[in-house]
Amino acid sequence: MRSIWRGAVSFGLVSIGVKLHTATEDKDVRFHQVHAVDGGRVKYKRVCSIDGEEIEYGDIAKGFELPDGQLVILTDDDLAELPLATRREIEVLQFVDQADIDPIQFEKTYYLEPDGPATRPYVLLRDALENTGRVAITKIALRQRESLAAMRVRDGVLVLHTMRWPDEIRRPDFGFLDEDVSVRPQELQMAEALITSMAADFDPSEFSDDYREAMTSLLEAKQTGGEVQPVPETADPGASVVDLMSALRRSVERARGGGAAQDDAEDDAGEDEAPARRAPAKKAAPVKKAAAKKPAKKAAAAEEEVPARTTRARKVTAARKEPAEKEPAKRTSRRSA
């Protein structure tokens, strides 16, 4: 196991170096939030509510809102300067009977491992707690938060339970507590008899998580039935840039005269690429028409590039010029008449 904290247990004048390990782990079936249509992972961004800009994690500070609506902002440096003596020390305050501690105060559980040469004083404290049947009440600061903690022995290891402060325990303010509710002696006797008949030594291994087992069976059934799909790859932001550059490059090549065979091959491509490839063709068409209106020398140069189309264009141009030359003759004849 990987330790999450290193420090010392202060036991009178004895200091015991220890490492702190998380004693529990969640076994819940964990799910990702995904898009129901394509299975893409749903991501969340850190966005400022004022300017709407996405901000980096390093630019996030802690803010405390005062009753008058003003905000106090604390940085990591402010928190690091707090005078916490328990930041690297588990201070033993007193020893109590375990029965004096209400389990509602327990929060999280950690294992304590002796660090380096501290094994001997560690075993000394462990054996002393076992022989006296006491629990050590301590204080420890974890993740910039100081907590009460109960230290006891379990399976030869010191175990630390962080505890809630008294003002963090809610009072059960329920209406029925003020009512005068009575039960008959016979009912109470029967309930006590039922409890006695169901009495047993607690063995947690006899119980199981029915929900987790049912969920695991459901997932296995879907996998066996083929109701699965591969994890979609995250879209690369640079891919669209590469495709755009490729499309632009092909457009330039076509504008310079890639030939009809190349046009046909590109028109038969997939639907995803068709819009990008067909767009330049609309721009290239006016260039070819304009070549027919140019003088003979420029038309001849263009004829080498697209001979068939240019030749037809020259014939059309010649046909249009002939009536234009005859029109002045008609006007002259009318005047002479």
C-alpha positions in Angstrom: 0.0 0.0 0.0 1.1 3.5 -0.7 1.3 5.9 2.3 -0.6 9.2 2.1 1.0 10.9 5.1 4.2 10.7 7.1 4.7 12.0 10.6 5.1 11.0 14.2 2.8 9.9 17.1 3.6 12.1 20.1 3.2 9.8 23.1 4.4 11.8 26.2 8.1 12.3 25.6 8.2 9.4 23.1 8.0 10.2 19.4 7.0 7.3 17.1 7.6 7.8 13.3 4.6 6.4 11.3 3.2 6.2 7.8 -0.5 6.6 7.2 -2.3 4.3 4.8 -6.0 4.3 3.8 -7.6 1.2 5.4 -10.7 1.0 3.2 -11.6 1.1 -0.5 -14.8 1.4 -2.4 -15.9 -1.7 -4.4 -18.9 0.0 -6.0 -19.5 -0.6 -9.8 -18.3 2.7 -11.2 -19.9 4.3 -14.3 -18.7 7.0 -16.7 -21.1 9.6 -17.9 -21.3 9.1 -21.7 -23.3 10.4 -24.6 -26.1 7.9 -25.2 -25.9 8.3 -29.0 -22.3 7.5 -29.6 -20.8 6.6 -26.2 -18.5 9.6 -26.1 -17.3 10.6 -22.6 -18.9 13.7 -21.1 -16.4 16.2 -19.9 -16.7 19.2 -17.7 -14.8 22.4 -17.9 -13.8 24.9 -15.2 -15.5 28.1 -16.4 -15.5 31.5 -14.6 -19.0 32.7 -14.0 -18.0 36.4 -14.7 -16.1 36.3 -18.0 -17.1 32.8 -19.2 -13.5 31.9 -19.8 -12.1 28.4 -19.1 -9.5 28.6 -16.3 -6.5 26.4 -15.4 -6.6 24.4 -12.2 -3.5 26.3 -10.9 -5.5 29.6 -11.1 -8.2 28.3 -8.7 -8.2 29.6 -5.2 -10.4 29.0 -2.2 -13.1 31.6 -1.5 -15.2 32.1 1.6 -18.4 34.2 1.4 -19.0 36.4 4.4 -22.6 37.0 5.8 -22.6 40.5 4.2 -21.9 39.0 0.7 -18.3 39.9 0.5 -15.7 37.3 -0.6 -12.4 36.4 1.2 -10.0 34.7 -1.2 -7.3 32.4 0.3 -4.3 31.1 -1.7 -2.2 28.0 -1.1 0.4 30.2 0.6 -2.2 31.5 3.1 -3.2 27.9 4.0 0.4 26.8 4.3 1.1 29.5 6.9 -1.6 28.3 9.2 -0.1 27.4 12.6 -1.1 23.7 12.7 1.1 21.8 15.1 -0.6 18.6 14.0 0.4 18.9 10.4 3.2 16.4 10.9 2.3 15.1 14.3 -0.4 12.9 15.8 -0.8 14.3 19.3 -2.1 11.9 21.9 -4.5 13.9 24.2 -5.9 11.3 26.5 -6.9 7.6 26.8 -10.6 6.5 27.1 -12.8 3.4 27.0 -13.9 2.5 23.5 -17.5 2.2 24.8 -17.4 6.0 25.5 -17.1 6.8 21.8 -20.3 6.9 19.8 -19.8 5.3 16.4 -21.6 8.2 14.7 -18.5 10.3 15.3 -16.3 8.0 13.2 -15.5 9.3 9.7 -12.6 7.6 7.9 -10.2 4.8 8.9 -6.4 4.6 8.4 -3.6 2.1 9.2 -0.5 3.3 11.0 2.8 1.6 9.9 6.1 2.1 11.8 8.5 4.2 9.8 12.1 3.1 9.8 13.6 2.5 13.3 10.3 3.3 15.1 9.2 -0.3 15.2 10.1 -0.8 18.8 8.3 2.2 20.3 5.4 1.4 18.0 5.1 -2.1 19.4 5.4 -0.6 22.9 2.4 1.7 22.4 0.4 -1.1 20.7 0.9 -3.6 23.5 0.1 -0.9 26.2 -3.2 -0.1 24.5 -4.1 -3.8 24.3 -3.3 -4.5 27.9 -5.2 -1.6 29.3 -8.1 -1.9 26.9 -8.0 1.8 26.2 -8.3 3.9 23.1 -6.1 7.0 22.5 -7.8 10.2 21.6 -5.6 12.2 19.2 -5.6 15.2 16.9 -4.3 15.1 13.3 -4.3 17.5 10.3 -5.0 15.9 7.0 -5.6 17.8 3.7 -5.4 21.2 5.5 -8.1 20.1 8.0 -7.6 19.2 11.6 -9.7 16.4 13.1 -10.1 14.4 16.3 -9.1 10.8 15.9 -9.4 7.6 17.9 -6.4 5.3 17.8 -6.9 1.6 18.7 -5.4 -1.8 18.0 -6.8 -4.2 15.3 -5.0 -7.4 14.2 -1.7 -6.2 15.7 -1.8 -2.9 13.9 -2.6 0.6 15.2 -5.7 1.9 13.5 -6.7 5.6 13.3 -10.3 6.6 13.0 -10.8 10.3 12.2 -13.8 11.7 14.0 -16.4 14.4 13.6 -16.3 17.4 15.9 -19.3 17.6 18.3 -20.9 20.6 16.5 -20.8 18.5 13.2 -23.3 15.9 14.6 -26.9 16.9 13.8 -29.6 16.6 16.4 -32.5 14.3 15.5 -35.2 17.0 15.7 -38.3 14.8 15.0 -41.8 15.5 16.0 -42.6 12.0 17.3 -40.0 12.4 20.1 -42.4 14.9 21.8 -45.4 12.5 21.6 -46.4 10.2 24.4 -46.4 6.8 22.6 -46.9 3.7 24.7 -46.6 0.0 23.8 -48.2 -2.9 25.5 -46.0 -5.1 27.7 -47.0 -8.2 25.7 -45.8 -6.5 22.4 -42.5 -5.6 24.1 -42.0 -9.1 25.4 -42.6 -10.6 21.9 -40.2 -8.1 20.3 -37.5 -9.0 22.9 -38.0 -12.7 22.3 -37.6 -12.2 18.5 -34.4 -10.3 19.1 -33.1 -13.1 21.4 -33.9 -15.7 18.8 -32.0 -13.8 16.1 -29.0 -13.0 18.2 -25.6 -14.1 16.8 -21.9 -13.2 16.7 -21.3 -10.6 14.1 -19.3 -12.0 11.1 -19.2 -9.5 8.2 -18.0 -12.1 5.8 -21.5 -13.8 6.0 -23.1 -10.8 4.2 -22.8 -9.7 0.6 -23.7 -6.7 -1.5 -26.7 -7.9 -3.5 -26.9 -4.8 -5.6 -23.3 -5.1 -6.7 -23.7 -8.8 -7.6 -26.9 -8.1 -9.6 -25.1 -5.2 -11.4 -22.1 -7.4 -12.2 -24.4 -10.1 -13.6 -26.2 -7.6 -15.7 -23.0 -6.3 -17.2 -21.7 -9.9 -17.9 -25.0 -10.7 -19.6 -24.8 -7.7 -21.9 -21.2 -8.6 -22.7 -22.2 -12.2 -23.5 -25.1 -11.0 -25.7 -22.9 -8.7 -27.7 -24.4 -5.5 -26.4 -21.0 -3.8 -26.2 -19.2 -1.3 -28.4 -15.6 -0.2 -28.6 -14.5 2.9 -26.6 -14.7 5.8 -29.1 -11.4 7.6 -29.7 -11.3 11.2 -28.7 -11.3 13.5 -31.7 -7.9 15.1 -32.4 -8.3 18.8 -32.8 -5.4 18.8 -35.2 -7.1 16.3 -37.5 -9.5 18.9 -39.0 -6.6 21.2 -39.7 -4.7 18.4 -41.6 -7.9 17.6 -43.6 -8.4 21.2 -44.5 -4.9 21.7 -45.7 -5.2 18.5 -47.8 -8.4 19.8 -49.3 -6.8 23.2 -50.1 -3.8 21.6 -51.6 -6.0 19.4 -53.9 -8.0 22.5 -54.8 -4.9 24.4 -55.9 -3.8 21.4 -58.0 -7.2 21.2 -59.7 -7.2 25.0 -60.4 -3.9 24.6 -62.1 -5.3 21.9 -64.4 -5.3 18.4 -63.0 -7.3 16.9 -65.9 -10.7 15.3 -66.2 -9.5 11.9 -64.9 -8.5 13.4 -61.6 -11.8 15.3 -61.3 -13.8 12.0 -61.8 -11.7 10.1 -59.3 -12.2 12.8 -56.6 -15.9 13.0 -57.3 -16.2 9.3 -56.6 -14.7 9.7 -53.2 -16.6 9.2 -49.9 -19.4 11.5 -48.8 -17.3 13.0 -46.0 -14.7 14.3 -48.4 -17.0 15.2 -51.3 -18.0 18.7 -50.1 -14.3 19.7 -49.6 -13.3 18.4 -53.0 -16.2 19.6 -55.1 -16.1 23.2 -53.8 -13.0 24.2 -55.9 -14.7 22.9 -59.1 -17.3 25.7 -59.0 -14.5 28.3 -58.8 -12.6 26.7 -61.7 -15.5 26.8 -64.2 -15.5 30.6 -64.8 -11.8 30.6 -65.5 -12.4 28.2 -68.4 -15.3 30.3 -69.8 -13.2 33.4 -69.6 -10.6 31.9 -71.8 -13.0 31.9 -74.8 -13.3 35.7 -74.6 -9.6 36.4 -74.7 -7.7 37.3 -77.9 -6.4 34.6 -80.2 -2.8 34.4 -78.8 -4.1 33.9 -75.2 -6.7 31.5 -76.4 -4.1 29.5 -78.2 -2.1 29.2 -74.9 -5.1 28.0 -73.1 -5.8 25.5 -75.9 -2.8 23.5 -74.9 -4.3 23.0 -71.5 -7.8 22.1 -72.4 -7.9 21.8 -76.3 -11.4 20.4 -76.7 -13.2 23.0 -74.7 -11.2 25.9 -76.0 -11.7 24.9 -79.6 -15.5 24.8 -79.1 -15.4 28.2 -77.4 -13.4 29.7 -80.3 -16.0 28.5 -82.8 -18.8 30.0 -80.8 -16.9 33.3 -80.6 -16.4 33.4 -84.4 -20.1 32.7 -85.0 -21.0 35.6 -82.7 -18.7 38.0 -84.5 -20.1 37.5 -88.0 -23.5 39.1 -87.4 -21.8 42.0 -85.7 -19.8 42.8 -88.9 -23.0 42.6 -91.2 -25.0 44.9 -89.0 -23.4 48.2 -90.1 -24.0 47.3 -93.7 -27.7 47.1 -93.1 -27.8 50.5 -91.5 -25.9 52.0 -94.4 -28.3 50.6 -96.9 -31.2 52.1 -95.0 -29.6 55.5 -95.0 -28.8 55.4 -98.7 -32.3 54.4 -99.4 
